[in-house]
Amino acid sequence: MHSVYIGLGSNLKDRFTNIKIALYHLSTLGKIVKKSSLYKSSPVEYKRQPYFLNCVVKLVTKLSPYKLLKKLKDIEKKMGRKKTKKRFQPRIIDLDILLYDRKIIKKKSLIIPHEKLHKRKFVLWPLAEIAPNFVHPVLKKKIKEIKNELRDPSQKIWRIYK
């Protein structure tokens, strides 16, 4: 069995319901053993879009990293996420593998740990809530340390639901 941290985000339609539906689908891929609070966060790259709701879960699964990625993309598609050529567009649901055991994978189709994990409050805050002492396999620092070092006032985040 593998321990995987997955980031969830939504900023279209009923964001709360979208997260809830995605959690249900994730539960079919293994066992959700931890779930962070729900956070509201400002968009990071393309700012002219609605705020996001985000959370992070720890999923225990038998799936390989690549099979899990495929299943996450299937869930996004099933929930109505459209593929666009532009990045950082509003989305019904976004599911990202943040950490997979202590693996380091650098392929075109999959990068683990998530390459921007250490730069994004909307990932670090909920991740630090449920895995503060997990050591980032590349940076060799605890998640709570990385969170405390991130100083970017342009990124707004609020815990809204425990």
N, C-alpha and C positions, 0 to 999 in steps of 0.2 A: 504494500500500500504506500501511496505517496501523499505527502502533505503539500498542498498548493494554496497560495494566496491569490485570490482573484479580486480585481477591482471592478465595481459596477458603477455606471453613471448614466444619467438620463436628463435631457433638458427639453423634451418635446411632450406635448399632450399632458396626460396625468402622470407626472414623474413618479409619484409615490407608488401608484399601481404598477407602473412599468418595472420598478425595482422589485416589487412583491412577486410579479409574474416571473421575472428572471430568477429570483431566488427559488421559486418552485422548480423551474427547469434545471437549475444547478443541482438541486437535491436529487434529481434523477441520475446524475453522473457520479454520485458517491454520497458521502455523508458530510453535511455542513456541521462542523464541530465548534466553530466560533463565528460570530457576526458582530461587526462594529456597530456603533450608533450610526444614524443617518446624518449626513452633513450637507449643508447647502454651500455651494462654492461658485465663485465668479469664473466665467470662461477665461482660459489662459491665452491661447494664441489669437483666435479671431474673437474679438471682444463684443461685437455687435450681435449678440444672440442671448437667449434666456439663460438664467443661472441654472446650474446643475444640481441634482441630488446625487450624492455619492455614498458608497459604503464599501467595505472590504469583508470578504469571508475567507475562512480557512476551510478548504474542502479536502477530505481524505478520499482518494480515488485510486482505482486500479489502472486508469487510462495513462498512456504514455503522453509526453508533452505534445506531440504532434496530433495524436488522436483527440486529446483534450481541446487543442486549438480548433480543430475541425468542428467538434461539437459546439464550442462557444460561437463560432461563426454561424453554425446552423441555427442556434437559438436566436442570435441577432436577426437573422433573415426571417425566421418564423414569426418574430415579434414585429416585423415590418421595417427593419432597418434597410435603407436603400444604399447601394454602393454608389459613391460619387467620386469624381476625379479630384475634386477639391478636398483638402484635409481640413480638419477642425470645424466641420459643419455641425449644426444642431442634429441631435440623434435621439431616437426613441430609446435605444439601449446601446451601451458600449460595455463589452466584457473583455477585460485584459488579464492575461496571466502575468502576475507581478513577480512571484517567486515560485519555484518548483523544487521541493526539497532544498538542497544546497547546490543545485546544478547551475552550471554556466553553459549557455548555448548561444552561439553567435552564428546564425544562418540568415540568409535573406528572408526566409519565411517566418522566422521565429528568433527573438532575442530574449533570453532569460539570464539574469533578472531584467525586468522591463527597463529599457535604456534611459527613460526619463523619470523613473521612480524617485530618485533622490532630488529632483528639481520641482516636484509638484505637491503642494500642500493637500490637494484633494485626494491624493493617494497616501501621503505620509501620515496625515492626522488619523484617519481611520485605521491604517496599518499599525501605527504605533500604539493605538488603543488596544489592539488584540495580540500584538506580537512585539512588544517594546524591546525585548532582549534578543530577538532574532538577529543574527549577524549577517549583514549583506555579504554575499560570497565574493563580490568583486572589491567593494570598498573596505571590507574588513572592519566595519563599524556596526554597532547596534542601531536598529531602526530608530530608537528614541534619540540617539545621538545625532543621527542624520536629520531628524525632524527638528531638533533644537538648533541645529546649525543653519537651517534654511531661513534666510532673511530676504523675503521678497514682498514688500508692502503692496505690490500690485495684485497679488493673489489674496483674495478675501475668502474666508471660510468660517462657518458657524456650525456647531453641533446643534441639531434641531430636534432630534428624536433618539432616545436611548433604546 
